[in-house]
Amino acid sequence: MTDTSLQSDLAHPDLAQRESGLGAALALTTASQVAATSSVLALTTIPTLVANTLGIGPHMIGYQVSLIYASGVIFSMMAGALVKRWGPARVGQLALLGAFAGFAGMATGHLWTIALASVLIGVGYALNNPSSSHILSRLAPPARRNLIFSVKQAGVPLGGALAALAIPPLAQRFGWQPVLLGFSLIPLVLALVYQLKRGAWDNERAPDIAIGRGIWQGQRTVLSNPDLRALAFLGFFYSAAQLSISTFTVAMLIEEFGWSPVSAAGIAAIVQIAGAGGRIFWGLVADRLRNGFAVLAIVGFITGAAILGFSLIGNLPALGLALIGLAGFTGNGWNGVLLAETAHSSPGKGTLTGEVLTYTFIGVMVGPATFSLAFNLIGSFSGTFRLLAIVAFAGSLWALVRACKARR
């Protein structure tokens, strides 16, 4: 920084104050994302321990994840109106309290309580992004918007890594129920921190906003706005591809390409780590190009090409590893750019993040289920992955059309 620019910053204390507020907001919203994601994935890291306690098969944990996202779809549609009515800090608190109650409910070890806890986790997860997007959109400079949103979204793979690395060994030592109860304190503490920010972040509340009417009004706005409509369906395509990659890659490596279970399991960690780096990288690229749709088009094309290539040469370990890492880098790296572009494209005050992310939640639910159906028809993982590549290419083409219009 030059002396002139330093003097300029000192002459504008509001700028320094805004930067300080942005740093605190980014830290708190990222930590909230980590806590929310770890609550979603907690049971998936210890399925055998949980299944033994409940007297069910480990595969039943898959229904728990579906229940989380099913409740998320409903509350994602309501999130925008809730943020406007109660304020983003209050909604952020509610999101964290959902994670807190979810952890505590799962810790009881009773099947029906775990089901209710899963619904609450889904509610919290659906409210988390609309709250944080509203906060960050007010504070983030336009030139760094994509990077800031992408750093916050890096909390998703970080939350997955936290759950995968911490919960299993602690559960083996102390028991899975006490560990989940201990994890419940993380979102509870963060919810208390949000209380300190309510005065600054909830100063634009509109108590007269009707929640029910706001749901349909928000959806009409999304579907009538070409950019928001494109972002909604890109979220659907890309989340379907992302979850299918995460769900079926290990099975394909073992069943079709002969990888050992240990080597194949390590791929899941590589995909998560690559995704965390990808989110930040693609955020930087989007800010540099000043065209989020162009980056989303690039991401979709590379993801499709990596999936296609991997399905063809996955039996070659070195090339297969490089391609699946690339698929994770791009296929898990689009989220921050999509949220930043949603904030930019939303009309009026606030954002329509929840309304757009409704389609992302649907993609999460539909993608793996459709992959399973296609696998039954095609008869091979590699053939089904080639079909999945078409989904990524379709999203890339749609994003490219919007990117070209944005440059006019």
N, C-alpha and C positions, 0 to 999 in steps of 0.2 A: 504494500500500500504506500502511495506517495504521500509526502507531507501535505500536499494540497487536498487530496482525498480525505486524509485524516482530519484536517481542519474542517473540511466540509461536513464530515460525520459529527464532529464535536459541535458544530454550529446548528445541528439538527437533533436535539435531544430526543424528539419524538421517534426518530428513526432508530436510535439506539435502544429506546424503550420497547419499540415494536420488535426489534431483533431479539431482545431478551425475552419478551413474551412468546415469540415464536419458538425459541429454544425450549422453554418450559412446556409449551403446548406439545411440541414434537416428542419430547421425552415422555410426557404423561400418556399421550395417545398411543405411542409405540409400546410402552409398557402394558397398556390396556389391551392392545392387540395380542401381545404375548400371552397374557393371562386368559383372554377369551379363547384363543386357539388351543392352549394347553387343556382347557376344560373340555373342549370338543373331542380331543384326541386321547384323553386320559385313559379311558377303558381299553382303547385299541392297543395300548402298549402293554397291557397285562391281561389279555383275554383268558388265558388258561387259569390264572389265579382267581379271577372273578367268576368264571364258569364253574370251577370246583366249589366255590362257596355257595353259588346259587343253585347248583345241581342241574346245569344246562350245558349244551354244547358250545364250544368257543365261537362257532360260526354265528351264534345268535347276537354277538356284539355288533354285527353288521346292521341288524335292525335298529339298534340303539342309535347308530350314526344317521340312519335314514330318518328316524323320528326327530332328531335334532334339526335336520335341514327342512323337514316338512313344517315344523313350527316356525322355522326361520322364514320360509316363504311368506307366511301370513303376516308376520310382524314386520318384515321388510317393507311390505306395502303400506303399513301404517307409520313407518318410522319418520318420514318427512313431515307429516302433520304433527307428530308428537314433538319433534325438535322445534318446530315453529311455535307450538303451544306452550311447552314447558321449558324450552331452552336446551342447547346442546350439552351443557354441563350436567344438568339434571338427567337428561336421557343417558349420558355417559355413565352417570352413577347407577342408573337402573340396569344398564348393560352389565356392569361389574357385579351388581347385586345378584343378577341372574346367574353369573358364573359362580359366585360365592354359594348361592343356594344349590346350584347344580352339584358342585363338589361335595357339599355337606350332605345332600340327599343321596348321592351315590355311595357315600361312606357308610350309610346305614346298612347296606348289604341286603336290602329287601327288593325283590324284583319290581313291584309296583311303585315303590318310592324312587327307584332308579329311572323308571319310565317317566314319572313326573319331573324328576330332576333333569332329564334329557330335554323335556319340553322347555323348561326354564333356561337351560343352556342355549337352546335354539333361539329363544326370545332375546337373550342377552347378546348373542352373536349377531343377530339381525339388527339390533339397535347400535352396535358398536361403530360400524363404519359410517352411517349417516351422522352420528354425533361428532366423530373426529373429523370427518370431511367438512362439516359446517365450521368447526373451530379453525381448522387449518386454512380453509379458503379465505377467511377473513384476515389472516395474518401472513400468509405466504406471498412473497413478491412474485409477480407473474413470470419473471425470468427464471425462477427456481421452483416453480410450482410442481412440475413433474418429479423432480428429485425429492422434494419434501414429502410428497404423497408416497413415493416409492420407498423411501426410508421407513415411513410408518408401516407400509405393507410388508416390509422385510420382517416385521414382527410375526407374520404368519409362519414362515418356516422356522423362525427362532422359537416360537411357541411349540411347534412340532418337535424341534430338537430338544427343547427343555423337557417335554413330556417323555420323549423316548429315552433320553439319557439319564434322567433323574428318577422317574417314578419306578421303573422295574427294579433297580438295585435297592432302593429304599423300601419298596414293598416286600422284597425278599427278606430284608432284615427286620423290619418293624411290623409287617402286615400291611396289606393294601388299603384297608379301611382307615387306619390312623394316618397313613400318608396322604390320602385324599382329603381328610379333614384338615391336615396341616396345610395342604395346598390351598384350601379355601380361604386362608388368611391373606393370601396375595391379592386377590381382587377386592377383598373387604378393605384392606389398607388403602388401595388405590381409590376406591370409592370415597373414602374419607378425605383424600387429597383433593378430589374434585370439588369438595365443598368449599375449599379455599378459593376456588376460581369462579364460583357461581356469580358473584357480583360483576365480574368483568365479562364473562362469556354468556350470561343469560339476560343481558340487558335489552334484548330485542324480542322478548316474548310477545306472543299474540294470543292471549287467553281465550279469545272468541273463536279460534280456529276449530272447525268441526272435524273430528277425527274420521268418522265414517265417510262423510262427503269428501274429505281430503284424499281418501284412498283412490276413489275413482277419478277425481280431478287430476291427481298426480299421474295416474296411468294414461289418461287422455293426453296430458301434456307430453309425456314421453313418446307415445305412439304417433303424435301429430308433428313432433319436432324431428326433422331428418337426422340430425346429429345424435340426439338422445336415443332415437329409435335404433340407429346403427349401433350405438354403444350397448344398448340392452341386448341385442341379438349377438353382438360380439362376445359379451359376457356369457351368454348361453353356449355359444360354440366353443369358446376357449376353456370355460370351466368343465364342460363335458370332456374335452380332450385331456385337460390337466388331470382330472380325477381318474380317467380311464388309464392314463399312463401310470399314475401312482398305484392303482389297484391291481393291474394285470401284468406289469412288466416282470416282476419277480416270477410269477407263475409261468410266463412264456420262456424265460431264461432256463428254468429248471425242466419244464416239460418238453420243450421243442429243441432247445439248443444245448442241453446237457450240462449246464453250469451246475456247480455244487450249491447246495442250499445256503452255505455260509457266504460264498461269493455273490450269489444272487441277492441275499438279504442286504449286503453292503451297498447294493445299488440304490436302495431306498434312501439311505443317508446321503449318497452322492447327489441324487435328484433334489433333495431338500437344500443342501448346501449350494448347489448350482443355482437353484431358484432364488435364494436370498441374494446372491451376487448379481443375478440377472435383473432383479427388481431395481436395484440401485443403478446398474449400468444403463438399463433402458430408460430410466428416469433422466439420467444425464443426457443421453442421446436425444430424447424428446425435447428437453429444454434447449439443446443446441440447435436442433432443426426447427423448433417452434411449430411443430406439427405433430400432435399426438397420434392422429390417425395414420400418418405415414409410418410411425414406429410400430403401431399395432398391425399394420399390413406386413411389415418386415418380420415381426415376431411370428405371425401366423404362417408365413411362407417358410421360414426356417424350421419352425416346429413341424410342419407337414413334411418337409424334406428329410428332417432327422428321423421322424417316425418311419417314413417310407424306407429310408436307407437302413435303419436298424432292423426292420422286419425282414429285409433281404439278406443282410450279412451279419446278423447277431451271433452267428456261430463262430465268428472271428473275434476273440476276446478284446484285443486292443482297439479295433475299429468299432466294435459294438459298444465298448465302454465310452469311447469318445462321442459317439452319436447319442447315446442315452444321456450323457452329461449335457450335450448341446440341447437335447429335447427338454431337459429340466431347466436349463439356463433361459430358454425362450418360453417354453410351455408353462412354466411357473413364474415367469418374470413380467407378465403383462399387466398385473392387477393395479399397480400404482399409477401407471400411465392412464389406464381406463378411468380410475377414480378422479385423477386430476382433470382429464378431459370432460368428465361428467360435471365437475364443479364449474369448469369454464363454460360449458354449454347450457347450464341451468339458467333459466330466465329469472329475473327479479332477485330478491334477497334469499340467501340460503342455497341449498343444493337439493337436487332430486336423486341423491345417492341411493336411498333405500328403494325408491321406485325402480331405478335402473338395475340395482342388485337383485331385485326379485327374480329376474331372468337368469342371473348367475346361480342363485340357489336352485332354480328349476333345472339348470344344466347339470349341477352337481348330482341331483337326484336321478335325472334321466340318463346321463352319459353312461355310467357303469352298467345300469340295467339294460340299456340298448346294446352295449358291447356284449353282454352275456347272451342276449337274444341272437345277435349276429353271429357269435361264436357257435351257437347251436346249429345255425344254418350253414355256416361256412366250414366248420370242423377243424379250424386251426387258429392259434393265436396270431401267427404272422399274417395270415390272410385278413383277419379282423383288424389288425393294426394298419394294414394298407387302406382299409375302408375308413378308419379313423383319420388317416392323413387327409382324406378328402374333406372332412369336417374342418380341419385346420386351414386347408387351402380355400375353402368357401369363405371362412371368416376373413382371411387375408384379402381376397378379392373385394369383399364388401368394404373393408377398411380402406383399400386403395381407392375405390370410387369416392369415398368421403374425403380422403386426403387430397385428391385432385381438385375437388370442388372447393376445399378450404384454401387452396393456393390461388384461386382466381380473384 
